[in-house]
Structure formats: structure tokens, C-alpha cells
Amino acid sequence: MSSYPLLQGRLSAGGKFARIIGVLLCLVLAMASPAHAVQPDEIMSNPAQEARARNLSRELRCMVCQNQSIDDSSAPLARDLRLLVRERIAKGDSDQQVLDFLVARYGDFVLLKPPFEKSTLPLWLLTPLVLLGGGLALWGYSRRRSKAMRAAADAPPRLSEEEEARLAKLVAEPGESG
């Protein structure tokens, strides 16, 4: 028996409550799966070409959503870009030709992974430099802290005025203890 009467009723009806929670959890997990925005009318009849189109779509940034690929975005511009990719593939362009065409039209920003060039150097180097700087700062902080801890351990502890007076009294009167 539970010592919490309000909880008692819920525990006895726990089977129903647990089932409801389980169903809700399953629904939340089902909705959390990645949803691709490719519409059925966009899919190419050739499976090999469709696979190429999907791979390219995962590499291209939605210009509206900015941190989503056009494969994941449901924005109208992303749909237009997906159709453009499929049109170029259907014409016989290679993957690199499709990417070059889109970069020429929209710039390097259309690529989710920009190329390693002089203009994109800060994008590639900023994260490692920040991590290195943070690591050096932590290392310096830990060195200063350990040095301060060693210095505090080596230094004799300071006595309060009361303790000094008591010590002086004890030293002055060697035979008596107080």
C-alpha cells in the first residue's frame, strides 16, 4: 500500500495510465522522424537518376530555411530547386555540372558544405580556433589554480588574534595548561 493516497488511485489505474503515456510517446517519436519534402510528382521514373537527385538535394541549402537541405524543406523555392536539379539530371548533366550550375546561379551559399577557399577560410577555421583557444584558457586556468593550491598548502596557516594570544600565554607558562 502506498503512503500517498492521491497517488494510490493512479497506481491502481496505472495500466490504463501507462498505456496512454505509451501511445503518446509512440506518437511523439513517430512525428520526430525526419520528413522529406519531396512530393510524389517530383520523383523521377528512373531510380538511379532519382537517387542522384536525392543525394544532390541533401547537399544543397534551402535559401529560405537556410539550415535545411532542399530535400528536407517544404518551401516553394526548395521545390523549384529540386525540380531544377531533376531537370538538369534528366538532360544528362553530371552531379558536378548540376552543382556548378547552381553555384554559378546562387553562389557558394547554396552549398551546405562550402568549398575550402580563401573566402570561406573563416567558416572552416573559426570553430577549431575557438576550441583551441578555450582549451588553452582552461589549461592556463588549471595551472594557475594548482599553483595557488600548492602555495596555500606550503604556507603555514595564519592564526587568529585569539589563537596567537593563547599561544603566547602557553609559551610564557610552560608548566600550566589552559
C-alpha positions in Angstrom: 0.0 0.0 0.0 1.2 3.4 -0.9 1.5 6.1 1.8 0.3 8.7 -0.7 -3.5 8.4 -1.0 -3.7 10.6 -4.0 -1.2 8.5 -5.9 -2.9 5.3 -4.8 -5.8 5.7 -7.2 -3.5 6.4 -10.1 -1.3 3.4 -9.3 -4.3 1.1 -9.3 -5.5 2.5 -12.6 -1.8 2.5 -13.7 -2.3 0.1 -16.5 -4.7 2.5 -18.3 -2.5 5.5 -17.5 0.7 3.7 -18.7 -1.0 2.7 -22.0 -2.0 6.3 -22.6 1.5 7.5 -21.9 3.0 4.8 -24.1 0.7 5.7 -27.0 1.5 9.4 -26.7 5.2 8.6 -26.5 5.0 6.4 -29.7 3.1 9.3 -31.5 5.8 11.8 -30.5 8.6 9.5 -31.7 6.8 8.8 -35.0 6.5 12.6 -35.6 10.1 13.1 -34.7 11.4 11.1 -37.7 12.9 13.1 -40.5 10.3 14.1 -43.0 11.4 14.6 -46.6 9.6 17.3 -48.5 9.9 15.6 -51.9 6.4 15.5 -53.5 5.3 12.4 -55.4 5.0 14.4 -58.7 8.7 15.4 -58.4 10.1 11.8 -58.3 11.9 10.7 -61.4 10.9 7.4 -63.1 14.5 6.2 -63.3 15.5 5.0 -59.8 19.2 5.7 -60.4 18.5 9.3 -61.5 16.2 9.8 -58.5 18.9 8.5 -56.2 21.3 11.0 -57.7 18.8 13.8 -57.4 18.1 12.9 -53.7 21.9 12.9 -53.0 22.4 16.3 -54.6 19.3 17.7 -52.8 20.9 16.7 -49.5 24.0 18.8 -50.3 22.1 22.0 -51.3 20.8 24.6 -48.9 17.3 25.9 -48.9 17.7 29.6 -49.5 14.6 30.3 -47.4 15.2 28.0 -44.5 19.0 28.4 -44.6 19.9 25.5 -42.3 17.9 22.8 -44.1 18.7 21.0 -47.3 16.3 21.4 -50.2 15.5 17.7 -49.7 14.0 18.4 -46.2 12.5 21.8 -46.9 8.9 22.3 -48.0 9.5 25.9 -49.1 8.4 26.8 -52.6 11.9 27.8 -53.6 13.3 24.5 -52.3 10.7 22.7 -54.5 11.8 24.8 -57.5 15.4 23.9 -56.8 14.6 20.2 -56.5 12.8 20.4 -59.9 15.7 22.2 -61.4 18.1 19.5 -60.1 15.9 16.8 -61.6 15.6 18.7 -64.9 19.4 19.0 -65.2 19.9 15.3 -64.4 17.3 14.3 -66.9 19.2 16.4 -69.5 22.3 14.3 -68.8 24.3 16.7 -66.6 26.8 15.1 -64.2 26.5 15.7 -60.5 29.3 18.2 -60.6 27.8 20.1 -63.6 24.5 20.4 -61.6 26.3 21.8 -58.6 28.4 24.1 -60.8 25.2 25.4 -62.4 23.6 26.1 -59.1 26.7 27.7 -57.6 27.0 30.0 -60.7 23.4 31.0 -60.2 23.2 31.3 -56.4 26.8 31.4 -55.2 28.6 29.2 -52.7 25.9 29.8 -50.1 23.6 27.3 -51.9 26.0 24.5 -50.8 25.5 23.1 -47.3 29.3 22.3 -47.2 31.0 25.3 -48.8 34.4 24.7 -50.6 37.6 25.3 -48.8 38.7 28.5 -50.4 40.2 31.8 -49.3 36.8 33.5 -49.0 35.4 30.6 -46.8 38.5 30.2 -44.7 36.9 31.8 -41.6 34.0 29.4 -41.8 36.4 26.4 -41.7 38.9 27.7 -39.2 36.7 29.6 -36.7 35.5 26.5 -34.8 38.9 24.8 -34.4 40.4 28.2 -33.3 37.7 28.8 -30.8 38.1 25.2 -29.4 41.9 25.6 -29.3 41.5 29.0 -27.5 39.1 27.5 -25.0 41.4 24.6 -24.4 44.4 26.9 -23.8 42.3 29.1 -21.4 41.2 26.0 -19.4 44.8 24.7 -19.3 46.1 28.1 -18.1 43.3 28.4 -15.5 44.0 24.9 -14.2 47.8 25.6 -13.9 47.2 28.9 -12.0 44.7 27.1 -9.7 47.0 24.2 -9.0 49.9 26.6 -8.4 47.8 28.6 -6.0 46.7 25.4 -4.2 50.3 24.2 -3.8 51.3 27.7 -2.5 48.4 27.6 0.0 49.4 24.1 1.1 53.1 25.0 1.6 52.3 28.2 3.6 51.8 27.8 7.3 48.2 28.6 8.4 47.6 32.0 9.9 46.4 32.2 13.5 43.7 34.5 14.6 44.4 37.1 17.3 42.8 34.9 19.9 44.9 31.9 18.9 48.1 34.0 18.9 47.3 35.3 22.4 46.5 31.8 23.7 49.8 30.5 22.1 51.8 33.3 23.7 50.2 32.5 27.0 51.1 28.8 26.7 54.6 29.6 25.7 55.1 32.0 28.6 53.8 29.5 31.1 55.4 26.2 30.2 54.1 24.1 33.2 50.5 25.1 33.1 47.9 24.0 30.5 44.8 26.0 29.9 
